[in-house]
């Protein structure tokens, strides 16, 4: 498979990250080379930033993951069952949630740098009834809820999920 455009290359990078446990940019470059895609480390680094790729813990390894469209694009072992959205939120919150505080009907969540959109995606797909929407930056998520009491309950829920 020869990928000639930036968009095509980034799509292939996301596919590789979703299907394999990629621990380093060198390993990713080697996988791309198997597809006939030669890429410099600088270009690969820019592609990973543009894709929103973050390193997450899988067992004892730190591996790359990208937020998915409509689901988790984190690497899984072949044959794994698809996890329920709340299970995904529990796993991702345990890995990435640093703090969560209320501000009237809003919740401000902090994550490690580069991880906010990954956690926001898990929150969005969990289908929590009081969550109206999320906005993610680099390391901060703003969650809008229906009410001040809903925001308080959400903080408690997120912190409990992060403890497991």
TORPA-4810 file (N, C-alpha, C, O; in nm, 3 decimals):
<nodes>
NODE_1_0.085_-0.117_0.000_0.000_0.000_0.000_0.090_0.124_0.000_0.164_0.146_0.095_X
NODE_2_0.083_0.204_-0.105_0.161_0.326_-0.113_0.067_0.443_-0.090_-0.033_0.459_-0.160_X
NODE_3_0.101_0.526_0.010_0.018_0.640_0.047_0.090_0.766_0.003_0.200_0.795_0.052_X
NODE_4_0.031_0.842_-0.090_0.101_0.954_-0.150_0.070_1.089_-0.087_0.144_1.185_-0.109_X
NODE_5_-0.038_1.101_-0.010_-0.076_1.230_0.045_-0.061_1.232_0.196_-0.053_1.127_0.261_X
NODE_6_-0.057_1.353_0.252_-0.049_1.369_0.397_-0.171_1.304_0.463_-0.157_1.232_0.562_X
NODE_7_-0.289_1.330_0.409_-0.411_1.274_0.465_-0.410_1.122_0.459_-0.448_1.055_0.555_X
NODE_8_-0.367_1.067_0.347_-0.357_0.922_0.334_-0.257_0.862_0.432_-0.282_0.758_0.491_X
NODE_9_-0.143_0.930_0.447_-0.041_0.884_0.541_-0.096_0.886_0.684_-0.077_0.792_0.760_X
NODE_10_-0.165_0.994_0.719_-0.220_1.004_0.854_-0.328_0.900_0.878_-0.340_0.848_0.989_X
NODE_11_-0.407_0.871_0.776_-0.508_0.767_0.790_-0.441_0.631_0.814_-0.486_0.553_0.898_X
NODE_12_-0.333_0.605_0.742_-0.261_0.478_0.760_-0.198_0.472_0.899_-0.198_0.367_0.962_X
NODE_13_-0.144_0.585_0.948_-0.087_0.590_1.083_-0.195_0.554_1.185_-0.171_0.474_1.275_X
NODE_14_-0.313_0.614_1.172_-0.422_0.586_1.265_-0.462_0.438_1.259_-0.490_0.378_1.363_X
NODE_15_-0.463_0.379_1.139_-0.496_0.237_1.126_-0.392_0.149_1.195_-0.427_0.053_1.263_X
NODE_16_-0.266_0.183_1.177_-0.159_0.105_1.240_-0.170_0.114_1.392_-0.161_0.013_1.461_X
NODE_17_-0.189_0.236_1.443_-0.199_0.255_1.588_-0.320_0.180_1.643_-0.313_0.124_1.753_X
NODE_18_-0.429_0.177_1.568_-0.550_0.109_1.614_-0.536_-0.043_1.615_-0.603_-0.111_1.693_X
NODE_19_-0.449_-0.095_1.530_-0.441_-0.241_1.517_-0.320_-0.304_1.583_-0.314_-0.426_1.598_X
NODE_20_-0.222_-0.223_1.623_-0.099_-0.277_1.682_-0.060_-0.195_1.804_-0.099_-0.080_1.818_X
NODE_21_0.017_-0.256_1.891_0.069_-0.184_2.007_0.198_-0.115_1.965_0.305_-0.176_1.965_X
NODE_22_0.187_0.012_1.929_0.301_0.090_1.882_0.360_0.166_2.001_0.295_0.252_2.059_X
NODE_23_0.484_0.132_2.036_0.549_0.189_2.153_0.636_0.311_2.123_0.667_0.389_2.213_X
NODE_24_0.677_0.328_1.997_0.770_0.437_1.964_0.748_0.486_1.822_0.686_0.418_1.739_X
NODE_25_0.799_0.605_1.796_0.792_0.659_1.660_0.877_0.575_1.565_0.842_0.559_1.448_X
NODE_26_0.987_0.521_1.615_1.072_0.435_1.532_0.994_0.311_1.486_0.998_0.274_1.369_X
NODE_27_0.924_0.249_1.579_0.844_0.131_1.546_0.735_0.167_1.444_0.708_0.091_1.351_X
NODE_28_0.672_0.284_1.463_0.569_0.328_1.370_0.628_0.354_1.231_0.568_0.316_1.130_X
NODE_29_0.745_0.418_1.225_0.811_0.443_1.097_0.844_0.312_1.026_0.833_0.303_0.904_X
NODE_30_0.885_0.210_1.102_0.915_0.080_1.043_0.790_0.016_0.984_0.795_-0.044_0.877_X
NODE_31_0.677_0.029_1.054_0.552_-0.026_1.003_0.509_0.046_0.875_0.461_-0.016_0.781_X
NODE_32_0.527_0.178_0.874_0.494_0.254_0.753_0.585_0.213_0.636_0.539_0.202_0.523_X
NODE_33_0.712_0.189_0.666_0.807_0.148_0.562_0.766_0.015_0.499_0.787_-0.006_0.380_X
NODE_34_0.707_-0.074_0.578_0.657_-0.201_0.524_0.548_-0.178_0.420_0.527_-0.260_0.331_X
NODE_35_0.478_-0.064_0.433_0.375_-0.026_0.335_0.432_0.057_0.222_0.358_0.103_0.135_X
NODE_36_0.564_0.077_0.223_0.627_0.158_0.119_0.621_0.307_0.145_0.643_0.387_0.054_X
NODE_37_0.593_0.346_0.270_0.583_0.487_0.306_0.707_0.525_0.385_0.724_0.484_0.500_X
NODE_38_0.793_0.604_0.324_0.913_0.653_0.391_0.879_0.789_0.451_0.828_0.877_0.381_X
NODE_39_0.908_0.807_0.579_0.872_0.931_0.647_0.985_0.969_0.743_1.046_0.883_0.806_X
NODE_40_1.012_1.100_0.752_1.113_1.145_0.848_1.053_1.149_0.988_0.931_1.150_1.004_X
NODE_41_1.140_1.150_1.087_1.093_1.157_1.226_1.016_1.287_1.249_0.916_1.286_1.320_X
NODE_42_1.061_1.397_1.191_0.993_1.526_1.210_0.852_1.522_1.152_0.757_1.571_1.214_X
NODE_43_0.838_1.465_1.033_0.705_1.454_0.971_0.615_1.363_1.052_0.498_1.393_1.073_X
NODE_44_0.670_1.251_1.098_0.592_1.157_1.178_0.546_1.224_1.308_0.432_1.206_1.350_X
NODE_45_0.635_1.299_1.370_0.600_1.370_1.493_0.486_1.469_1.469_0.392_1.475_1.548_X
NODE_46_0.493_1.545_1.360_0.385_1.640_1.325_0.255_1.565_1.299_0.148_1.608_1.343_X
NODE_47_0.263_1.454_1.228_0.143_1.375_1.200_0.077_1.328_1.329_-0.045_1.335_1.343_X
NODE_48_0.156_1.280_1.423_0.101_1.232_1.550_0.032_1.344_1.626_-0.074_1.324_1.685_X
NODE_49_0.092_1.463_1.626_0.030_1.579_1.691_-0.102_1.613_1.623_-0.203_1.635_1.691_X
NODE_50_-0.103_1.618_1.491_-0.224_1.652_1.417_-0.335_1.548_1.437_-0.453_1.583_1.436_X
NODE_51_-0.298_1.423_1.456_-0.396_1.318_1.481_-0.447_1.318_1.624_-0.546_1.252_1.656_X
NODE_52_-0.379_1.393_1.713_-0.416_1.392_1.853_-0.370_1.266_1.925_-0.427_1.229_2.027_X
NODE_53_-0.268_1.201_1.871_-0.218_1.077_1.931_-0.157_1.105_2.068_-0.088_1.205_2.088_X
NODE_54_-0.184_1.016_2.160_-0.128_1.024_2.295_-0.075_0.887_2.333_-0.114_0.786_2.275_X
NODE_55_0.014_0.886_2.429_0.061_0.758_2.481_-0.024_0.724_2.603_-0.043_0.805_2.693_X
NODE_56_-0.076_0.601_2.603_-0.157_0.553_2.714_-0.098_0.421_2.763_-0.028_0.351_2.690_X
NODE_57_-0.129_0.388_2.886_-0.077_0.265_2.945_-0.163_0.147_2.903_-0.286_0.150_2.917_X
NODE_58_-0.100_0.043_2.852_-0.163_-0.085_2.820_-0.082_-0.190_2.894_0.026_-0.229_2.851_X
NODE_59_-0.136_-0.235_3.006_-0.058_-0.326_3.089_0.063_-0.254_3.142_0.051_-0.153_3.212_X
NODE_60_0.180_-0.305_3.109_0.305_-0.241_3.154_0.367_-0.152_3.048_0.472_-0.092_3.071_X
NODE_61_0.303_-0.143_2.932_0.358_-0.067_2.821_0.288_0.067_2.804_0.170_0.081_2.836_X
NODE_62_0.363_0.165_2.754_0.305_0.290_2.706_0.299_0.279_2.555_0.402_0.261_2.489_X
NODE_63_0.179_0.292_2.500_0.161_0.277_2.356_0.081_0.395_2.303_0.009_0.462_2.378_X
NODE_64_0.095_0.421_2.174_0.020_0.529_2.111_-0.126_0.490_2.094_-0.159_0.374_2.068_X
NODE_65_-0.215_0.590_2.109_-0.357_0.575_2.081_-0.406_0.706_2.021_-0.352_0.813_2.049_X
NODE_66_-0.508_0.697_1.938_-0.570_0.816_1.880_-0.718_0.815_1.913_-0.780_0.709_1.915_X
NODE_67_-0.776_0.934_1.938_-0.921_0.937_1.959_-0.990_0.896_1.829_-0.948_0.937_1.721_X
NODE_68_-1.093_0.816_1.840_-1.159_0.767_1.720_-1.284_0.844_1.686_-1.336_0.920_1.767_X
NODE_69_-1.333_0.824_1.566_-1.461_0.877_1.526_-1.566_0.777_1.569_-1.578_0.669_1.511_X
NODE_70_-1.642_0.813_1.671_-1.748_0.725_1.716_-1.700_0.610_1.801_-1.778_0.519_1.830_X
NODE_71_-1.575_0.609_1.843_-1.528_0.500_1.928_-1.382_0.511_1.958_-1.313_0.602_1.912_X
NODE_72_-1.337_0.419_2.035_-1.199_0.418_2.083_-1.110_0.354_1.978_-1.134_0.241_1.936_X
NODE_73_-1.007_0.426_1.937_-0.912_0.370_1.841_-0.786_0.323_1.910_-0.682_0.306_1.846_X
NODE_74_-0.794_0.302_2.040_-0.678_0.255_2.115_-0.644_0.114_2.072_-0.733_0.036_2.037_X
NODE_75_-0.516_0.078_2.074_-0.478_-0.056_2.031_-0.537_-0.164_2.122_-0.542_-0.147_2.244_X
NODE_76_-0.579_-0.272_2.063_-0.631_-0.386_2.138_-0.567_-0.513_2.080_-0.526_-0.517_1.965_X
NODE_77_-0.560_-0.612_2.164_-0.514_-0.742_2.115_-0.622_-0.799_2.023_-0.741_-0.776_2.046_X
NODE_78_-0.581_-0.873_1.922_-0.677_-0.933_1.831_-0.776_-1.020_1.904_-0.738_-1.095_1.995_X
NODE_79_-0.904_-1.011_1.866_-1.007_-1.094_1.927_-1.067_-1.038_2.053_-1.158_-1.098_2.110_X
NODE_80_-1.018_-0.922_2.101_-1.078_-0.863_2.220_-1.222_-0.824_2.191_-1.254_-0.781_2.080_X
NODE_81_-1.308_-0.839_2.291_-1.445_-0.792_2.277_-1.445_-0.641_2.279_-1.359_-0.579_2.342_X
NODE_82_-1.542_-0.580_2.211_-1.559_-0.436_2.217_-1.615_-0.403_2.354_-1.714_-0.462_2.397_X
NODE_83_-1.551_-0.309_2.423_-1.596_-0.277_2.557_-1.712_-0.179_2.553_-1.725_-0.100_2.460_X
NODE_84_-1.797_-0.184_2.656_-1.909_-0.093_2.668_-1.857_0.049_2.689_-1.748_0.067_2.743_X
NODE_85_-1.934_0.151_2.645_-1.887_0.289_2.661_-1.852_0.327_2.804_-1.756_0.401_2.827_X
NODE_86_-1.929_0.278_2.903_-1.896_0.312_3.042_-1.769_0.240_3.087_-1.694_0.294_3.168_X
NODE_87_-1.744_0.120_3.036_-1.618_0.052_3.068_-1.501_0.128_3.007_-1.396_0.142_3.070_X
NODE_88_-1.520_0.178_2.886_-1.416_0.258_2.822_-1.390_0.384_2.904_-1.275_0.421_2.928_X
NODE_89_-1.498_0.451_2.948_-1.481_0.572_3.028_-1.407_0.541_3.157_-1.320_0.617_3.198_X
NODE_90_-1.441_0.429_3.222_-1.372_0.391_3.346_-1.222_0.372_3.320_-1.139_0.421_3.396_X
NODE_91_-1.189_0.300_3.214_-1.049_0.273_3.182_-0.974_0.402_3.147_-0.864_0.426_3.198_X
NODE_92_-1.034_0.483_3.061_-0.967_0.606_3.017_-0.956_0.705_3.132_-0.853_0.772_3.146_X
NODE_93_-1.060_0.717_3.214_-1.055_0.808_3.330_-0.946_0.765_3.427_-0.874_0.848_3.481_X
NODE_94_-0.934_0.634_3.450_-0.830_0.585_3.541_-0.691_0.619_3.489_-0.599_0.643_3.567_X
NODE_95_-0.675_0.621_3.357_-0.545_0.649_3.297_-0.515_0.798_3.285_-0.400_0.839_3.298_X
NODE_96_-0.618_0.881_3.261_-0.593_1.018_3.218_-0.649_1.128_3.306_-0.602_1.242_3.297_X
NODE_97_-0.746_1.100_3.392_-0.806_1.207_3.471_-0.710_1.252_3.581_-0.666_1.171_3.663_X
NODE_98_-0.678_1.381_3.583_-0.591_1.437_3.686_-0.677_1.503_3.794_-0.663_1.470_3.911_X
NODE_99_-0.765_1.596_3.755_-0.857_1.661_3.849_-0.989_1.688_3.779_-0.996_1.693_3.656_X
NODE_100_-1.094_1.705_3.860_-1.225_1.745_3.809_-1.290_1.833_3.914_-1.301_1.795_4.030_X
NODE_101_-1.333_1.953_3.872_-1.398_2.048_3.964_-1.519_2.108_3.896_-1.527_2.116_3.774_X
NODE_102_-1.616_2.152_3.980_-1.736_2.215_3.925_-1.719_2.366_3.917_-1.641_2.426_3.992_X
NODE_103_-1.794_2.425_3.825_-1.806_2.570_3.811_-1.950_2.594_3.765_-1.978_2.592_3.645_X
NODE_104_-2.039_2.615_3.857_-2.185_2.619_3.836_-2.229_2.491_3.765_-2.210_2.383_3.819_X
NODE_105_-2.288_2.501_3.646_-2.335_2.380_3.578_-2.229_2.320_3.486_-2.260_2.240_3.397_X
NODE_106_-2.104_2.359_3.507_-1.994_2.311_3.424_-1.894_2.233_3.508_-1.882_2.253_3.629_X
NODE_107_-1.822_2.145_3.441_-1.715_2.068_3.505_-1.588_2.094_3.425_-1.587_2.086_3.303_X
NODE_108_-1.481_2.125_3.497_-1.350_2.144_3.434_-1.264_2.025_3.472_-1.240_1.999_3.591_X
NODE_109_-1.217_1.952_3.371_-1.136_1.832_3.392_-0.997_1.858_3.338_-0.981_1.911_3.228_X
NODE_110_-0.896_1.821_3.415_-0.756_1.832_3.370_-0.703_1.692_3.341_-0.735_1.595_3.409_X
NODE_111_-0.619_1.686_3.236_-0.555_1.561_3.194_-0.407_1.588_3.171_-0.365_1.704_3.176_X
NODE_112_-0.328_1.485_3.147_-0.191_1.510_3.103_-0.192_1.582_2.968_-0.291_1.572_2.895_X
NODE_113_-0.086_1.652_2.934_-0.081_1.722_2.805_-0.111_1.628_2.688_-0.058_1.518_2.679_X
NODE_114_-0.196_1.676_2.599_-0.230_1.600_2.479_-0.339_1.497_2.494_-0.376_1.432_2.396_X
NODE_115_-0.393_1.479_2.614_-0.487_1.369_2.638_-0.632_1.413_2.651_-0.720_1.327_2.662_X
NODE_116_-0.660_1.542_2.650_-0.796_1.589_2.676_-0.898_1.536_2.574_-1.006_1.493_2.614_X
NODE_117_-0.866_1.539_2.446_-0.965_1.495_2.348_-0.993_1.345_2.357_-1.103_1.301_2.326_X
NODE_118_-0.896_1.269_2.400_-0.916_1.124_2.416_-1.017_1.098_2.529_-1.109_1.017_2.512_X
NODE_119_-0.998_1.166_2.645_-1.092_1.149_2.756_-1.228_1.209_2.721_-1.331_1.150_2.754_X
NODE_120_-1.231_1.324_2.654_-1.358_1.385_2.615_-1.437_1.292_2.523_-1.560_1.282_2.535_X
NODE_121_-1.369_1.223_2.434_-1.436_1.127_2.346_-1.501_1.016_2.428_-1.613_0.974_2.398_X
NODE_122_-1.431_0.967_2.529_-1.488_0.862_2.615_-1.610_0.914_2.690_-1.708_0.842_2.706_X
NODE_123_-1.604_1.039_2.738_-1.719_1.099_2.808_-1.836_1.112_2.711_-1.949_1.077_2.745_X
NODE_124_-1.810_1.164_2.591_-1.916_1.180_2.491_-1.985_1.047_2.460_-2.107_1.041_2.453_X
NODE_125_-1.906_0.942_2.442_-1.962_0.814_2.400_-2.022_0.733_2.515_-2.089_0.632_2.491_X
NODE_126_-1.997_0.775_2.639_-2.056_0.704_2.753_-2.206_0.732_2.763_-2.279_0.656_2.827_X
NODE_127_-2.252_0.840_2.701_-2.396_0.870_2.702_-2.450_0.906_2.838_-2.563_0.871_2.871_X
NODE_128_-2.371_0.976_2.918_-2.418_1.018_3.050_-2.534_1.115_3.033_-2.521_1.214_2.960_X
NODE_129_-2.648_1.089_3.098_-2.770_1.165_3.068_-2.763_1.315_3.098_-2.828_1.392_3.028_X
NODE_130_-2.689_1.357_3.196_-2.687_1.499_3.231_-2.582_1.579_3.154_-2.576_1.701_3.167_X
NODE_131_-2.500_1.512_3.073_-2.396_1.581_2.996_-2.455_1.634_2.866_-2.506_1.558_2.783_X
NODE_132_-2.448_1.767_2.850_-2.498_1.829_2.728_-2.392_1.834_2.619_-2.425_1.832_2.500_X
NODE_133_-2.264_1.841_2.660_-2.157_1.844_2.562_-2.023_1.865_2.626_-2.013_1.901_2.743_X
NODE_134_-1.917_1.841_2.548_-1.780_1.860_2.595_-1.702_1.942_2.494_-1.729_1.939_2.374_X
NODE_135_-1.604_2.016_2.545_-1.509_2.088_2.461_-1.371_2.054_2.516_-1.346_2.071_2.636_X
NODE_136_-1.282_2.007_2.430_-1.149_1.965_2.475_-1.041_2.050_2.413_-1.043_2.080_2.294_X
NODE_137_-0.945_2.088_2.496_-0.824_2.153_2.449_-0.711_2.053_2.455_-0.731_1.934_2.427_X
NODE_138_-0.592_2.099_2.489_-0.475_2.012_2.498_-0.480_1.927_2.624_-0.465_1.805_2.619_X
NODE_139_-0.500_1.994_2.740_-0.499_1.923_2.867_-0.619_1.956_2.955_-0.620_1.925_3.074_X
NODE_140_-0.721_2.019_2.897_-0.838_2.061_2.974_-0.965_2.030_2.895_-0.972_2.048_2.774_X
NODE_141_-1.067_1.982_2.970_-1.198_1.955_2.911_-1.301_2.040_2.985_-1.300_2.045_3.108_X
NODE_142_-1.388_2.106_2.911_-1.502_2.176_2.969_-1.625_2.092_2.937_-1.655_2.065_2.821_X
NODE_143_-1.696_2.050_3.042_-1.817_1.970_3.025_-1.935_2.055_3.071_-1.935_2.107_3.183_X
NODE_144_-2.035_2.069_2.985_-2.156_2.143_3.019_-2.261_2.041_3.061_-2.288_1.944_2.990_X
NODE_145_-2.321_2.064_3.179_-2.426_1.975_3.229_-2.558_2.051_3.240_-2.563_2.172_3.218_X
NODE_146_-2.663_1.979_3.273_-2.798_2.037_3.280_-2.815_2.132_3.397_-2.894_2.226_3.389_X
NODE_147_-2.743_2.109_3.506_-2.764_2.190_3.626_-2.640_2.185_3.715_-2.548_2.106_3.691_X
NODE_148_-2.640_2.269_3.817_-2.530_2.270_3.913_-2.523_2.135_3.986_-2.414_2.081_4.007_X
NODE_149_-2.638_2.081_4.024_-2.637_1.952_4.094_-2.589_1.840_4.002_-2.521_1.747_4.047_X
NODE_150_-2.623_1.848_3.874_-2.574_1.748_3.778_-2.422_1.756_3.765_-2.355_1.654_3.753_X
NODE_151_-2.367_1.878_3.768_-2.222_1.895_3.761_-2.155_1.833_3.883_-2.052_1.767_3.871_X
NODE_152_-2.214_1.853_4.000_-2.159_1.796_4.123_-2.161_1.643_4.116_-2.063_1.578_4.152_X
NODE_153_-2.272_1.586_4.070_-2.282_1.440_4.056_-2.181_1.387_3.955_-2.120_1.282_3.975_X
NODE_154_-2.162_1.461_3.845_-2.068_1.418_3.742_-1.926_1.415_3.795_-1.852_1.321_3.767_X
NODE_155_-1.886_1.517_3.871_-1.751_1.518_3.929_-1.734_1.396_4.018_-1.632_1.328_4.010_X
NODE_156_-1.831_1.369_4.102_-1.824_1.252_4.191_-1.811_1.123_4.108_-1.730_1.037_4.140_X
NODE_157_-1.892_1.111_4.004_-1.887_0.992_3.917_-1.751_0.976_3.850_-1.693_0.868_3.852_X
NODE_158_-1.700_1.086_3.792_-1.570_1.078_3.723_-1.458_1.041_3.819_-1.373_0.958_3.786_X
NODE_159_-1.459_1.100_3.938_-1.353_1.069_4.036_-1.363_0.924_4.083_-1.261_0.858_4.103_X
NODE_160_-1.487_0.874_4.099_-1.504_0.733_4.137_-1.454_0.640_4.026_-1.387_0.541_4.053_X
NODE_161_-1.488_0.673_3.901_-1.441_0.591_3.789_-1.289_0.590_3.781_-1.229_0.487_3.750_X
NODE_162_-1.228_0.703_3.808_-1.082_0.714_3.800_-1.012_0.633_3.909_-0.894_0.601_3.895_X
NODE_163_-1.081_0.601_4.015_-1.021_0.525_4.125_-1.014_0.376_4.095_-0.941_0.303_4.163_X
NODE_164_-1.086_0.329_3.996_-1.091_0.184_3.967_-0.986_0.141_3.871_-0.978_0.023_3.837_X
</nodes>
